[in-house]
Amino acid sequence: MTRFQDHDIVELRHGDSLIRVAPQFGGRLLSWDIGAEPVIYWPDQADWSQLARVRGGNPLLFPFLGRHRVDGRLGEWRDSADVVRPMPMHGFARDLPFAATVDADGRSIRMTLTDTEETRQAYPFAFRFEACYRLIDSQTLEVSLTTANTGTQPLPSYPGHHFYFALPHKMRPHTTLELPATDRRHQLEDGAITAPVPGEPRYTLDEARIHDRFHCLRAIPSAPISIVCPPLRKRIEIDLDRPGSVPWYAVTTWTEKDTSDFYCVEPWLGLPDAIHNGFGLRWIARGESHTAILRISVSNIG
């Protein structure tokens, strides 16, 4: 453990690559730097008393992601027994402490969250949720999310990531997002998901039409999702086609405001309100587990 912003965290290094993780604060990846260059953004002045509101790092979204509604009421979901239960936006995992183990080589961390009496009020299931970060080399970070059903009944789940990639806001018009075949959708104010619109292979990050949008993958992508910023001579690739991984459902694009020096590209296993609308909803059988794996690689371009 080391001290960072007056809190105990874990640092992992490989060559010039450094990641900071706070297991007791929702298993949150705080930042990733390669040398002096940030890849994952974290603010200099973060309010650790309200980390769910801090814009930065990678909050873990579990057991469900996005917003849920019952009869128009935000923050609720209805289970199969017709019981209405609370569910905060993006789930509860990002607000809870994880148990953590750092590998002997100092390049990976495995963090685990299990059910408690408190979690069963919102999510009446026995589970083990595990997030693993591993520096493959000085330019590549592998991340896996594993959801295991430790109970006796089928377990509904659709977790995801919320990566805040560091990007000066003035660079958005010059930065492109390259995608495989997708259909673009979004969530309406009443919670409904719009009909799909054929996506395009390339956007610039200043385009309003991709703000808070779900790029639903038509198939397992054979090519990575890419963020390309020629002024910074940087290319970031997100490889979602990893051996042993369940299929990812969508990649969501979002940022907070025009002056935010980050842009979020978020691989998700489902869409908001999937427990009601079925978009990406997964049921994990008793004794089984699902693992979703991705790799993020950073390279320089001419």
C-alpha positions in Angstrom: 0.0 0.0 0.0 1.1 3.6 -0.6 -0.4 7.0 0.2 -2.2 8.9 -2.6 -4.4 12.0 -1.9 -4.3 11.1 1.8 -5.6 7.6 1.3 -4.1 4.1 1.2 -4.0 2.7 -2.3 -2.2 0.0 -4.4 0.3 0.9 -7.1 1.3 -1.5 -9.8 4.2 -0.9 -12.1 5.7 -2.4 -15.3 8.5 -0.4 -16.9 7.1 3.2 -17.4 3.6 2.1 -16.8 1.9 2.8 -13.4 -1.7 2.1 -12.3 -3.3 3.2 -9.1 -6.1 1.2 -7.6 -8.3 1.7 -4.4 -9.7 -1.7 -3.4 -11.6 -0.4 -0.4 -13.2 2.3 -2.5 -15.3 0.1 -4.9 -12.3 -1.7 -6.3 -11.7 1.5 -8.4 -8.9 1.9 -10.9 -7.9 5.5 -10.2 -5.4 6.3 -12.9 -3.0 4.8 -15.5 0.1 6.7 -16.5 2.8 5.8 -19.0 5.8 7.9 -18.1 4.5 11.4 -17.7 1.5 10.9 -20.0 -1.9 10.0 -18.4 -4.0 7.3 -20.1 -6.8 7.1 -17.5 -7.8 10.5 -16.0 -8.0 11.2 -12.3 -8.6 14.8 -11.0 -6.0 16.5 -8.8 -8.7 17.5 -6.3 -11.0 14.5 -5.8 -13.7 14.4 -3.1 -13.1 10.9 -1.6 -16.1 11.4 0.7 -18.3 11.1 -2.5 -16.3 8.9 -4.8 -19.4 7.9 -6.8 -19.5 11.5 -8.0 -15.8 11.8 -8.9 -15.2 11.9 -12.6 -12.2 9.8 -13.2 -10.6 6.3 -13.2 -12.8 3.3 -13.9 -15.8 2.7 -11.6 -16.9 -0.9 -11.7 -20.6 -1.2 -12.7 -22.2 -4.2 -11.0 -24.6 -6.0 -10.7 -26.5 -3.9 -13.2 -25.4 -0.8 -15.1 -27.2 2.4 -16.1 -30.5 3.7 -14.8 -33.5 1.6 -13.9 -37.1 2.5 -13.4 -40.4 0.9 -12.1 -43.6 2.7 -13.0 -41.6 5.8 -13.8 -39.7 5.8 -10.5 -35.9 6.1 -10.9 -33.6 3.7 -9.0 -35.8 0.7 -8.7 -36.2 -2.7 -10.4 -38.8 -5.5 -10.2 -37.7 -9.0 -9.6 -39.3 -12.3 -10.9 -41.4 -12.5 -7.7 -42.9 -9.0 -8.5 -41.0 -7.4 -5.6 -39.7 -3.9 -6.3 -36.2 -3.3 -5.0 -33.8 -0.4 -4.9 -30.9 -0.2 -7.4 -28.7 2.9 -7.6 -27.4 4.0 -11.0 -24.6 1.7 -12.2 -25.2 -0.7 -9.2 -23.8 -0.8 -5.8 -20.3 -2.3 -6.3 -18.6 1.1 -6.8 -19.6 2.1 -3.2 -18.4 -1.0 -1.4 -15.0 -2.3 -0.2 -13.3 -5.2 -2.1 -10.9 -7.7 -0.7 -7.7 -7.6 -2.7 -4.6 -9.7 -3.5 -1.6 -8.4 -5.3 0.5 -10.9 -7.3 4.1 -11.4 -6.3 5.4 -9.8 -9.4 3.7 -6.5 -8.5 2.0 -6.3 -11.9 -1.6 -7.5 -11.2 -4.3 -7.2 -8.6 -7.3 -9.3 -8.0 -10.3 -7.8 -6.1 -13.4 -9.6 -4.9 -16.8 -8.6 -3.7 -19.3 -11.1 -2.2 -22.9 -10.8 -1.2 -23.9 -9.5 2.3 -27.1 -8.9 4.1 -26.9 -5.3 2.8 -26.5 -6.3 -0.9 -29.3 -8.8 -0.7 -31.8 -6.0 0.1 -31.2 -4.7 -3.4 -30.0 -7.9 -5.1 -31.4 -11.1 -3.5 -28.7 -13.4 -4.8 -25.5 -15.1 -3.6 -22.6 -14.0 -5.8 -18.8 -13.5 -6.1 -17.8 -10.6 -8.3 -14.1 -10.3 -9.1 -12.1 -7.6 -11.0 -8.6 -8.2 -12.1 -6.1 -5.7 -13.5 -2.9 -6.9 -15.0 -0.1 -4.9 -16.7 0.8 -7.2 -19.6 3.7 -4.9 -20.6 4.5 -1.2 -20.3 1.9 -0.3 -22.9 -0.9 -2.9 -22.3 -3.4 -3.3 -19.5 -5.7 -6.4 -19.3 -8.9 -6.2 -17.3 -11.3 -9.1 -16.5 -14.6 -9.1 -14.7 -15.9 -12.4 -13.4 -19.4 -12.9 -12.0 -20.0 -16.3 -10.2 -23.3 -17.6 -9.0 -22.7 -19.1 -5.5 -26.3 -19.5 -4.7 -29.1 -21.9 -5.7 -31.1 -19.8 -8.2 -30.2 -18.3 -11.5 -28.3 -15.0 -11.2 -29.1 -12.0 -13.4 -26.1 -9.9 -14.3 -24.8 -7.3 -16.7 -21.7 -5.5 -15.4 -19.5 -3.1 -17.3 -16.7 -0.5 -17.2 -16.7 3.3 -17.1 -13.2 4.2 -18.3 -12.3 7.9 -18.2 -9.7 8.4 -20.9 -7.5 11.4 -20.5 -8.0 13.8 -23.4 -7.7 17.6 -23.4 -11.2 18.9 -24.4 -9.8 21.0 -27.2 -8.5 17.9 -28.9 -11.9 16.3 -29.4 -12.5 17.7 -32.9 -9.1 16.1 -33.9 -9.7 12.8 -32.2 -11.5 9.9 -33.8 -13.3 6.9 -32.5 -13.1 3.9 -34.8 -15.6 1.1 -34.3 -16.6 -2.3 -35.8 -20.1 -2.9 -37.1 -22.5 -1.4 -34.6 -26.1 -0.1 -34.1 -26.4 3.2 -32.2 -29.1 3.5 -29.5 -29.8 5.6 -26.4 -32.1 5.8 -23.4 -35.0 8.1 -23.4 -36.1 10.1 -20.3 -38.8 7.6 -19.5 -36.2 4.8 -19.5 -37.1 3.3 -22.9 -34.3 2.3 -25.3 -34.6 3.8 -28.8 -34.8 1.7 -31.9 -31.4 0.9 -33.5 -29.8 3.2 -36.0 -26.9 1.8 -38.2 -23.7 3.0 -36.7 -20.7 4.4 -38.6 -17.1 3.1 -38.6 -15.7 6.5 -37.5 -16.7 9.5 -35.4 -14.9 12.5 -34.0 -15.3 13.0 -30.3 -16.9 16.4 -30.6 -20.0 15.0 -32.3 -23.2 15.5 -30.3 -24.8 12.4 -31.9 -22.4 10.1 -29.9 -22.9 11.8 -26.6 -24.4 9.3 -24.1 -24.9 6.7 -26.8 -24.8 2.9 -26.9 -22.9 1.4 -29.8 -24.3 -2.1 -29.8 -22.0 -4.7 -31.4 -23.4 -6.7 -34.2 -20.9 -9.5 -33.6 -17.7 -10.2 -31.7 -15.4 -7.5 -33.0 -12.4 -8.9 -34.9 -10.7 -5.5 -34.8 -10.2 -3.3 -31.7 -12.1 -0.2 -30.8 -9.7 2.7 -31.4 -9.3 6.2 -30.1 -6.8 8.1 -32.3 -5.5 11.5 -31.5 -2.9 12.7 -34.1 -2.0 16.0 -32.2 -1.0 13.9 -29.2 0.6 11.2 -31.5 -1.4 8.6 -29.5 -3.5 5.6 -30.4 -5.5 3.7 -27.8 -6.9 0.3 -28.7 -9.5 -1.7 -26.8 -9.5 -5.3 -27.7 -12.8 -7.0 -26.9 -12.0 -10.3 -28.6 -10.1 -12.1 -25.9 -9.9 -15.9 -25.4 -12.2 -17.1 -22.7 -14.3 -14.0 -22.6 -18.1 -13.9 -22.9 -19.3 -11.5 -25.7 -19.4 -7.8 -24.9 -22.8 -6.2 -25.8 -22.0 -2.5 -26.4 -19.6 0.3 -26.1 -21.0 3.5 -24.6 -19.6 7.0 -25.3 -20.1 9.8 -22.8 -18.5 12.9 -21.3 -19.7 15.3 -18.7 -19.3 18.7 -20.4 -17.6 20.5 -23.3 -14.7 21.6 -21.0 -14.0 18.2 -19.4 -10.5 16.9 -20.1 -11.7 13.3 -20.4 -13.8 11.2 -22.7 -15.5 8.0 -21.6 -15.5 4.9 -23.8 -17.2 2.1 -21.8 -17.4 -1.6 -22.7 -20.7 -2.9 -21.3 -22.2 -6.4 -21.1 -25.8 -5.1 -21.5 -27.9 -1.9 -21.7 -29.6 0.0 -18.9 -32.7 -1.6 -17.6 -31.9 -4.9 -19.2 -33.6 -6.7 -16.3 -36.8 -5.4 -17.7 -36.1 -4.9 -21.4 -33.7 -7.9 -21.9 -31.0 -6.1 -23.9 -27.9 -8.0 -22.8 -29.5 -9.6 -19.7 -27.5 -12.6 -18.7 -28.7 -15.4 -16.4 -25.8 -17.3 -14.7 -26.7 -20.8 -13.6 -26.0 -22.3 -10.2 -22.3 -23.0 -9.7 -21.3 -21.3 -13.0 -19.5 -18.1 -13.7 -19.1 -15.6 -16.6 -15.8 -13.8 -17.4 -15.5 -10.7 -19.6 -12.0 -9.8 -20.7 -10.5 -6.9 -22.5 -7.1 -5.4 -23.2 -6.2 -1.7 -23.6 -3.1 -0.9 -25.5 -1.4 2.5 -26.1 0.9 3.2 -28.9 2.5 6.2 -30.6 1.7 7.3 -34.1 3.7 9.4 -36.6 
